[in-house]
Amino acid sequence: MSTTAAARVGGAGPVGSIVTVTPHLDLAFMHHPVVGTHLSRRLARYPFVLTGAFRIDEQPADMVTTILQSASGAILGADRLLQKILVGAGASGHVTSQAALAVHRMDEEIMAEDHITVSVEAGGFLEYLPAPRVLFPGSALNQSMAIDIAEDGTAVIGDSFIVYDPEHRGASFRHYQGAVVIRRPSGHVLAVDHFDLRRLPSGYGKSFRVIAYGTLLILIKDKPEGFAALGRSIETAAQGSGRMAAASLLPRHAGLAIRIAAEDGQGLREAMTAAWAMTRLHLTGRPPNRRRI
């Protein structure tokens, strides 16, 4: 079976040109009236490896968890990755990864690319919580995510990275840029977030050294006061020694954005896990079963 998708590419050809490519990862979580959520499509090619699906949590009871693995263990300069994830009407899916993914040094004129399209249909529930990217000195990565979510869909989307210099000389990645677009299936744009970081030093906050950063997007239907209360709860849960968290409302009542900064990868993981657990508790009435995200 072959599934193709249209992707905009900037580095490999004219800016904004359209090419048709086969996704490196193509997942579809669909609801079945008897068995509940199941993976109706699970296509993966190098570097992705997909072994199985699991039912780990009591709530949502039929949520299917899948753990992505990487055959290469890294993002390399030649990578132009394309991923697609669909959660059908009434289905519940959780996607995570086996371990943090290194982004290695690459030639000055090269930038790796990773583009993800997420679709959540009516009543669907997706948690997409990959482990952090580890940005080595001289690395460059362009990533994007397009999220199409129905008005009564739910999505919890995590993204994080760690600045790492194995020689401890304060060397930085070369370039890290990305974009997130949140929209309705009709194409109506709710929110856009862009960042463009160039040669960021190891990073120093006013009170502690910052080398790890994360964002958690919580896309749900709620009133502003409900978002504000959830944001305060997440801030309290995620903050601690060596880490900070701040919540902000997304435009057009799309949801919440949680920004996290930490002194190290361990602090980032603890803060992201705490923010996710508080979100799950708010959405389902129960925290997730213990696991690594």
N, C-alpha and C positions, 0 to 999 in steps of 0.2 A: 504494500500500500504506500502511495506517495502523496504527501500533502504539501502544497506550495503556498507561499504567501508573498505579498508585495512588501518591499521594504525600501525606505529612503536611505540612501548611503551618501556620506559626505566625503570620506577620505579616499574611497576606492574609485571615484569617478566624479563627474560634475556634481556640484552641490545640489541636493534635492532630486537627483535622478532616481528613477524607479527601476528596480530589478526584481525578477521573480526567482525566489530561492526556496529550497526545502529547509524547513526549520530544523535546528539541531535538537530541539526538544518540543514536543507537541503533546499536551495532556488535555484530556476532557473528563471532568467529573460529572456524571449524570445520575439523576434520581430514578430508581426502579421501584415500582409499587410493592414489591415483595422483599427484595434484599436491601433496599435503601440506596445510599450512594455507592457507586462503583466506578472504576476507571474504564470508561468505554473506549478511550483511545489513549495509548501510551507508547508513543514513538520517540526513540532517542537514537542519536548517532554521535560519533566522536565530537567533543570530548565527554559527553554526558553518558552516564551509566545509570540505569534504573532497574532495581532488582525486584521490588515488591511493594505491596500496599498493606497497611495495618489499620486496625481499629483500636485506638489507644485510650480514648477519653469516654467518660460516661455521658458528658454533655458537650456538644451535640452528639446524640447517641449513635448516629449513623455516619459521623465524620470519618472520612478516609484519609490517612496520613501516608505520604510518600516522601522518601528521603533520596535526594539527588546525590550522586557521586560523580567525581571527575576522574577520567582515565589519565589526564595529564597532570592533575593536581595544581594547575596554574592557568592564568590567562597570559598568553604569549602575544608577541607583536603581530603575528600573522592571523590572529583570531578575528573573525567577523561573525559573531554568534547571534543567532536569532531564536527566540523562545516564544511559545504560545501556550497559554493556560486558559481553559474554558471551564467555568462552573455553571452547569445548567440549572434550570428552574428547580428550586427546592433541594438542590444538592449541597453537600458540605465537604470541602476539601482543605487539607493542611499540607503545605509544601515547605520542606526545609532541606538543608544540605548536610552532608556528612561532616565537613570540617571547613575552616576558613580557607579562602582561595587566594593564593599569592598572585600578584601582578608584578612581573619581573621587568628588569631594565630592558629597554629597547632602543634602537637607533633613533636619532633625533627626528628624522622625518616620518617616523612610524607611530601610529596610535591604534591600539586595539579597540574593538567595538563589541558591545553587548547590548542587544535591543530586545525588549520583552513586550509582548502584548497580552493583556489580561482582560478577560470578559466574564462578568458576573451577571447572570440572568435573574429574572424575578424570583425573589425568595432564596436566592443562592447565598452561600456563606463561604468565603475564602480567607484562609490565613496563609500568607506568603512570607516566610521568615527564614531566609537563607543566612548562613553564617557570614561574618564580615569578609570584605576584601582586605588583603594585606598589601599595601602599596610600598614596594621596595624603591630605593633610590633610582632615579632615571626612568621610572615606569610612566606610562601614559595610557589613559583609558577614557573612551567616550561611551557613555551608557545612556539608555533612554527606556522609559516605561510608559506605555499608553494603557490607561485603565478605563474600560467601558463598563459602567455599573448601572444596573436598573435602579429605579427610585427606591424600591424596597429590598434591594440587594445589600449585602454586608461584606466589607473587605477590610482586613487588617494586614497592612503591607509594611514590611520592615526593610531597611537598607542601612548598611553601616560599613565603616572602613577604619583601618588602623594604619597610621604612619609608622613605618619600621625601617630603621637603619641598623643592619647587623653589625656594623663596625662602630656604632655609637659615636659618630662624628657630627651628627646633626644634619646629615644629607637628606634631601627630600625627593619625593616623586617629582616628575617633570610637569605633568599636566593631568588633571582629572576634571572631566566635565560631564554634565548629565542634565536630563530633563525628565519631568514627570507631567503628564497631561491626564487630568481626570475629567471624564465626560459621560453623558448619557448615551445609550445605544443610538439615539437619534443623531448624535454628533454634537449636541449642545455642550459646550465646554463649561465646566464648573470651576476648575482651578488649574493653574499651571505653575510649576516650580522649576527654575533653572539654577544651576550653579556652574561656575567656571573657576577652578582653582589652579594656580600656576606656581610651582616651586614653593609650596607652603613649607616653611621651616617646621621643625618638629613640633612647634606650637607651645606657647606659654600663655596661660591665663593669668589673671591678677593674683590668684591665690594658689594655683597649682599648675603643673606642667600638663598640657593637654595633648594627647597623641591619638585618641580614639573618639570617633564621632558616630552618631546614629540618628536615624529618623524613623518614627513609627507613624504611619498614616492610618487613621481609624475612620472608615467611610461607612456611615450609618445614617439612618433617618431619625432625626431627633430635633428637639427644640433647643434654641441657644442656651437656655438655663440648664438643660440636661447635659449639653456638651461642656458647659463651664464646670459643673459638679464633677463630671468624669475627669476632666482635665486636672482639677485640684487633687483628686484621689490618686491619679497616676503620678503626678509630680511628687506627692508625699511618698509613694511606694518606691519610685525609681531613684530618688536622691539618697545620698549617703556619703561616706567618707571617700573623697577622691572622685566624685562624680556629681554632675548637675543635670537637671531635667527641667524643661519649660514647655508648657502646652499653649497652643494658639488655635483659634478658630479658623477653619478654612472658609473661603468665600462661598456664598450661595448655599449656606447650610449643608455643605458637602460632608462635614465631619471635623475631625481634629488632627492636628499635626503635633507630634511630640518630638522635641529636639533634645538630644542627649550628648554630653561631653564627659570624657573620663580620662583619668591619668594613664590607664593601661587597658589591655584587652579584657582582662578579668573583670574590671569595673564596668566596662561597656557591656559585657555579657550579662552581668548581674542586673544592671539597670534595664536593659532591653527585655530580659526575662520578667522582671518585676512589672514593667509597663504592660507587657503582653498578658501576664497572669491577671492583673487588675482589669484589663479590658475584657478578657474572657469571663471573669466573674460578673462584670457588669452586663454582658450580653446574654449569658446563659444561666446565671445563678450559681455556677460552680467554677472553681479555678481549674486549670488544666492539670492532668496528672504530671508528675515530675518527669522531666526529660531535659536534654540539652537542645537549644535552638541555635 
